[in-house]
Amino acid sequence: MIKYKKLIIYYFTGTGNALMAARWIIKKASTMGIATELHPIDRDYRPDPGSIDSATLMGFLYPTHGFNAAPSMLYFLAKFPRARGAHAFVLNTRAGSKIFRLLGPGLSGLAQVLPMLILAIKRYSIRGGLPLDMPSNWISLHPGYSDRWISFIIKRCEEITGNFTDAILAGKRRFFRTMITLPLDIAIAPIAVIYFLIGRFILAKTFIYSSSCNNCMICVNNCPVGAIEIRHGKPYWKFTCESCMRCIDNCPQQAIQASHLFFLIIVLISQIPLTMYLFTSMPILTVINYPIIVYFLNSYIMLLMVFFLYGALQWLLQLKPVNALFTYTSLTRYWRRYRAPGIKLRDYQKDPLN
C-alpha cells in the first residue's frame, strides 16, 4: 500500500467547478494527515513542485473545453517538469446537464486522454482519471440551472469524487469512469482538434458589453488568461479567450453578453468560398488545392475577417441603437448565470485555501 506524504493539486477553473472538486479532494487528504497544496494556474503560473517522488501525489483539475482539456492546462502540462515514476491523476469537469427530470452526462473527448498522454511521456505514473459531470456553466448555450438542480448535481458529484479520492489515496488505480465513454470520446476527437485549432477563436469573439457596463474592471482583473483588455473605454475580448465563462457569470451588472447575432454573422461569413477567390486570383496556389488544406486556409482567412469585424463592432457598440440591437438579440440577456455554490471572486486568487 502506497503511503502518500503530500498531495499537490494544480487547477484551472472558470466559474469554480474544478476548484470545488479540488477542495473536496484536499479535505479528504487533510483528514488522513497528508500535507496538501492547492495552486491555481491562472495567468501563466509557473510550477515549482520541488522534490517529486512516489510519496507525492499530484492532481491536475480543469474544465472540458470543446471536448478537450482547457488550453491553459494543456500548455501548463507541456511545460511541467519531468519526473520518472512520480504519481499523478487527472480530473476534468464536464457539462453535466438535465433533460427534463433526467441527468445527462457530458463527454470528455480528448480531455482525459491527452493530459494523460502528456504526463506519461514525462514519465509520470498515472493513478487515475475522473470525468466529473458538474453543472454546466456554458451560459452562451443555455440558461443557468435552478438552485435545486445545481444542489442535486453537486451532491452527487461530491460523493463520486469522495469515492475516487479514497481509492487513489489508498494506492489504487481508478479509470472506470474514463473507460465508460472512451469509445465515444475517441469518436469525437476530430471535433476536439478542430475546436482547439479554430472553434475556440471564433467563440472568443462572441462576447460583447452592454450599455449597463460601468467599467468596474472585475472582468479584466479576474480573467484567468488575461484575455480581456479595455478598448474604446470598454472590455474587449482577444483571441486568447478560452470561453471559461468567468467574466459573463461573475459580472455584477450582468453587462456581458454572448452575441448570438454576431455568431450568426460569423456563420454566414463561413459560407463564403474565400479560398476559391484566392485560387482564382493567384493560380500558383492551386498546388496546395487539397481538401484539408483548403478547409484550414478558408477557416483562418475567415478568422482574419472576424478579427476586423469584431474590432468594428467594438467601436459601433458605443452607439446606443447598435448596442441595444446586439444586446437584446442575445439570449444571455434573459438567462440565469452560474457560479459554483460557495465560490466567491476572491477564491480565484492565489490563496484558495485561506
matplotlib code that plots the C-alpha trace (Angstrom):
import matplotlib.pyplot as plt

x = [0.0, 1.3, 1.5, 1.5, 3.1, 2.0, -0.8, -0.3, -3.2, -2.9, -6.2, -7.8, -11.3, -13.8, -16.7, -15.5, -16.4, -12.8, -11.9, -14.9, -13.7, -10.2, -11.4, -13.3, -10.1, -7.9, -10.3, -10.2, -6.4, -6.1, -8.2, -5.7, -2.8, -1.5, 0.2, -1.6, -1.0, -3.5, -2.4, -4.4, -2.6, -4.1, -2.2, 0.7, 1.5, 4.9, 5.0, 7.7, 6.9, 10.3, 11.4, 9.0, 8.9, 6.5, 5.4, 3.9, 0.7, -0.1, -3.6, -4.5, -8.1, -9.6, -12.8, -13.6, -13.4, -14.6, -14.2, -10.6, -8.8, -8.7, -5.9, -4.3, -4.0, -2.5, 0.1, 0.8, 1.3, 3.5, 5.8, 5.6, 8.9, 9.6, 9.7, 10.3, 7.8, 6.1, 2.3, -0.4, -4.1, -6.4, -9.9, -11.9, -15.2, -17.7, -21.0, -23.4, -26.9, -30.5, -33.1, -36.5, -36.0, -33.1, -29.4, -27.4, -23.6, -21.1, -18.4, -14.6, -13.3, -9.6, -9.9, -8.8, -6.7, -4.4, -3.3, -2.7, -0.6, 1.5, 2.1, 3.0, 5.5, 7.0, 7.4, 4.6, 2.7, -1.0, -3.0, -6.5, -8.8, -12.2, -14.6, -16.9, -20.3, -20.7, -23.4, -22.7, -21.6, -21.8, -24.2, -23.7, -25.6, -28.2, -29.5, -28.1, -29.8, -32.1, -30.5, -32.4, -30.8, -27.4, -27.5, -28.6, -25.9, -23.2, -24.2, -23.9, -20.5, -19.1, -20.0, -18.3, -15.2, -15.0, -15.0, -12.4, -10.2, -10.4, -9.3, -6.4, -5.1, -5.2, -2.8, -5.3, -5.8, -9.1, -10.1, -13.6, -15.5, -12.9, -13.4, -17.2, -17.3, -13.9, -15.3, -17.5, -14.6, -12.3, -15.0, -15.4, -11.6, -11.6, -14.2, -11.8, -8.9, -11.0, -12.3, -8.7, -7.4, -10.3, -13.6, -12.3, -11.1, -14.5, -16.3, -13.8, -15.2, -18.9, -18.6, -19.8, -20.5, -23.9, -24.8, -25.1, -21.3, -20.0, -16.3, -15.9, -12.9, -13.9, -13.9, -10.5, -8.9, -10.3, -9.8, -7.6, -5.8, -5.7, -7.7, -9.8, -8.5, -10.0, -10.5, -12.6, -13.3, -15.0, -14.0, -12.6, -12.1, -8.9, -8.4, -6.7, -10.1, -10.9, -14.6, -14.3, -17.4, -15.8, -16.5, -20.1, -21.1, -19.4, -20.3, -22.3, -24.2, -24.8, -23.4, -21.6, -23.5, -22.7, -23.9, -25.9, -26.4, -22.7, -22.3, -24.9, -22.9, -19.8, -21.8, -22.9, -19.3, -18.1, -20.4, -18.3, -15.8, -13.0, -10.2, -12.0, -11.5, -7.9, -7.1, -8.8, -6.7, -3.5, -3.4, 0.0, -1.8, -3.6, -0.6, -2.0, -5.5, -6.2, -9.4, -7.8, -5.5, -8.4, -10.5, -8.0, -6.9, -10.5, -11.0, -8.1, -8.9, -12.4, -10.8, -8.9, -12.2, -13.8, -11.0, -11.6, -15.4, -15.2, -12.9, -15.5, -18.3, -16.4, -16.4, -20.0, -21.3, -20.7, -23.7, -26.8, -29.0, -26.3, -25.6, -29.3, -29.6, -26.8, -27.8, -31.4, -30.8, -28.6, -30.3, -27.9, -29.7, -32.6, -30.8, -29.7, -25.9, -24.0, -21.2, -20.3, -22.0, -19.8, -17.2, -16.6, -14.5, -11.7, -11.4, -10.0, -6.9, -3.7, -4.6, -7.7, -7.3, -7.3]
y = [0.0, 3.4, 6.0, 9.5, 12.3, 15.1, 16.0, 18.8, 19.9, 22.3, 23.5, 25.8, 27.0, 29.4, 29.5, 27.3, 23.7, 22.5, 24.5, 22.9, 19.4, 20.3, 21.3, 18.1, 16.1, 18.4, 18.0, 14.2, 14.1, 16.5, 14.3, 11.5, 13.6, 14.2, 17.6, 19.5, 22.3, 23.9, 26.0, 27.9, 28.1, 31.5, 33.9, 31.8, 30.4, 28.7, 25.4, 24.8, 21.3, 20.9, 17.3, 14.9, 11.2, 8.4, 9.8, 12.8, 12.6, 15.3, 16.1, 18.2, 19.5, 21.5, 22.1, 20.4, 23.0, 21.8, 18.2, 18.8, 19.9, 23.7, 25.1, 26.7, 23.3, 21.7, 24.5, 24.0, 20.3, 20.7, 22.9, 20.8, 19.2, 15.6, 13.1, 9.4, 7.3, 10.2, 9.7, 11.8, 11.8, 14.0, 15.2, 17.1, 18.7, 18.2, 19.8, 17.9, 18.7, 18.0, 16.9, 17.3, 15.3, 13.2, 13.9, 13.9, 13.1, 15.1, 13.8, 14.2, 13.8, 14.3, 16.0, 12.8, 11.1, 14.0, 15.1, 11.5, 11.1, 14.2, 13.1, 9.6, 11.0, 12.9, 9.6, 10.0, 7.1, 7.8, 6.6, 7.5, 9.7, 11.1, 12.8, 14.7, 15.9, 19.2, 21.7, 23.2, 26.8, 27.4, 30.3, 31.1, 27.9, 27.6, 29.4, 28.5, 25.8, 26.3, 26.2, 22.9, 21.2, 22.6, 21.3, 17.9, 17.6, 18.8, 16.5, 13.6, 14.8, 15.2, 11.6, 10.4, 12.5, 11.2, 7.5, 8.3, 10.1, 7.3, 4.8, 7.0, 7.9, 4.2, 3.5, 2.0, 2.9, 4.2, 4.6, 3.1, 6.3, 7.2, 3.9, 4.0, 6.8, 6.2, 4.8, 7.9, 10.2, 8.8, 9.1, 12.9, 13.5, 15.2, 17.8, 18.4, 19.1, 21.4, 23.3, 23.7, 25.0, 27.1, 27.0, 28.5, 31.6, 32.1, 31.8, 34.3, 36.9, 36.5, 38.3, 41.9, 44.5, 46.0, 49.6, 48.7, 48.2, 50.6, 49.9, 48.1, 46.2, 42.9, 41.0, 42.4, 41.8, 38.3, 36.8, 33.7, 34.1, 37.9, 37.8, 40.9, 44.4, 47.9, 49.4, 52.5, 52.6, 49.1, 45.4, 43.8, 40.0, 38.8, 35.6, 34.2, 34.0, 30.4, 30.9, 29.8, 31.9, 33.6, 37.1, 36.6, 34.6, 37.0, 40.4, 42.1, 44.2, 41.2, 43.6, 40.9, 39.0, 36.3, 37.9, 35.3, 37.9, 38.3, 34.5, 34.3, 36.8, 34.6, 31.6, 33.4, 34.5, 30.9, 30.0, 32.3, 30.2, 32.6, 30.3, 29.9, 33.6, 33.4, 30.5, 32.3, 35.5, 33.6, 30.4, 29.5, 28.5, 25.6, 23.4, 23.3, 22.7, 19.7, 19.5, 19.6, 22.5, 24.4, 23.9, 25.3, 28.1, 29.1, 29.0, 31.2, 33.7, 33.8, 34.3, 37.3, 38.7, 38.1, 39.9, 43.1, 42.8, 42.4, 45.4, 47.4, 46.0, 47.1, 50.6, 50.5, 49.3, 52.8, 53.8, 53.1, 51.7, 49.3, 48.3, 47.7, 45.6, 43.2, 43.1, 42.4, 39.7, 37.9, 35.0, 35.5, 38.8, 36.8, 33.8, 33.0, 33.0, 30.2, 30.2, 27.2, 27.5, 28.9, 30.2, 33.9, 36.2, 36.3, 32.5, 32.9, 34.5, 32.9, 31.6, 29.5, 27.5, 30.6]
z = [0.0, -1.0, 1.7, 0.3, 2.4, 0.2, -2.2, -4.7, -6.9, -9.8, -11.2, -13.8, -13.3, -14.9, -12.5, -9.7, -10.6, -10.8, -7.6, -5.8, -6.7, -5.7, -2.3, -1.8, -2.5, -0.4, 2.5, 2.3, 2.2, 5.1, 7.3, 6.5, 7.7, 4.2, 3.6, 0.9, -1.6, -4.0, -6.8, -9.5, -12.8, -13.7, -15.9, -16.9, -13.5, -13.3, -11.2, -8.6, -7.4, -5.6, -5.0, -6.6, -5.6, -5.2, -1.8, -3.6, -5.5, -8.0, -9.3, -12.4, -12.4, -15.2, -17.2, -20.6, -23.4, -26.8, -25.9, -24.8, -21.7, -21.2, -23.4, -20.3, -18.7, -21.8, -22.0, -18.3, -18.6, -21.7, -19.5, -16.4, -15.2, -16.0, -13.1, -13.5, -11.6, -9.8, -9.3, -10.8, -11.6, -13.7, -13.2, -15.8, -15.1, -17.8, -18.7, -16.5, -17.7, -17.0, -19.6, -18.1, -14.9, -16.1, -15.6, -18.8, -18.8, -20.6, -23.0, -22.5, -26.0, -25.5, -22.1, -20.3, -22.9, -24.0, -20.5, -19.5, -22.6, -21.9, -18.3, -19.4, -21.9, -19.0, -17.2, -14.6, -13.3, -13.9, -11.0, -12.2, -14.2, -13.2, -15.6, -13.4, -14.6, -12.7, -13.5, -16.9, -16.9, -20.6, -20.5, -24.2, -24.9, -22.2, -19.1, -15.7, -13.8, -10.8, -7.3, -6.7, -9.7, -9.0, -5.4, -6.6, -9.2, -6.9, -4.1, -6.5, -7.8, -4.3, -3.5, -6.7, -6.1, -2.5, -3.6, -6.3, -3.8, -1.2, -3.8, -5.2, -1.7, -0.8, -3.6, -6.0, -9.7, -10.9, -14.6, -14.6, -15.4, -18.0, -19.8, -19.9, -22.5, -24.1, -27.4, -27.8, -26.7, -29.3, -32.0, -31.3, -31.1, -34.6, -33.2, -30.3, -32.7, -34.9, -31.8, -30.5, -33.8, -35.0, -33.0, -29.7, -31.5, -33.1, -29.7, -28.2, -30.5, -29.5, -26.1, -26.0, -23.4, -23.0, -22.1, -18.4, -18.2, -15.6, -16.1, -12.8, -14.3, -12.5, -15.8, -16.7, -13.4, -12.9, -16.4, -15.7, -19.0, -19.2, -22.5, -21.7, -22.2, -22.4, -25.8, -26.5, -22.8, -22.7, -22.4, -25.5, -25.8, -27.5, -29.4, -26.3, -24.5, -23.6, -23.1, -19.5, -18.6, -15.6, -16.9, -18.0, -14.9, -12.4, -13.8, -11.1, -13.7, -16.0, -18.6, -20.5, -23.2, -25.8, -29.0, -30.9, -33.7, -34.2, -34.2, -36.9, -38.9, -38.5, -39.7, -42.8, -43.5, -43.2, -46.2, -48.5, -50.5, -49.7, -51.0, -54.4, -55.0, -53.7, -56.1, -59.0, -58.4, -57.7, -59.8, -58.4, -55.2, -56.9, -56.0, -52.4, -53.5, -51.2, -49.2, -45.7, -46.7, -48.3, -45.2, -42.8, -45.2, -45.6, -41.8, -41.0, -43.7, -42.1, -38.6, -40.1, -41.3, -37.9, -36.2, -38.2, -37.9, -34.2, -33.9, -35.9, -33.6, -30.5, -31.8, -33.0, -29.6, -28.3, -30.3, -28.3, -31.1, -32.1, -28.5, -28.0, -31.2, -30.2, -26.5, -26.9, -29.6, -27.2, -25.4, -22.4, -21.8, -20.5, -18.9, -15.4, -14.7, -12.9, -10.4, -8.3, -4.9, -2.2, -4.6, -4.5, -6.6, -4.0, -4.3, -7.8, -6.3, -5.2, -1.8, -2.3, 0.9, 3.1]

ax = plt.figure().add_subplot(projection="3d")
ax.plot(x, y, z, "-o")
ax.set_aspect("equal")
plt.show()
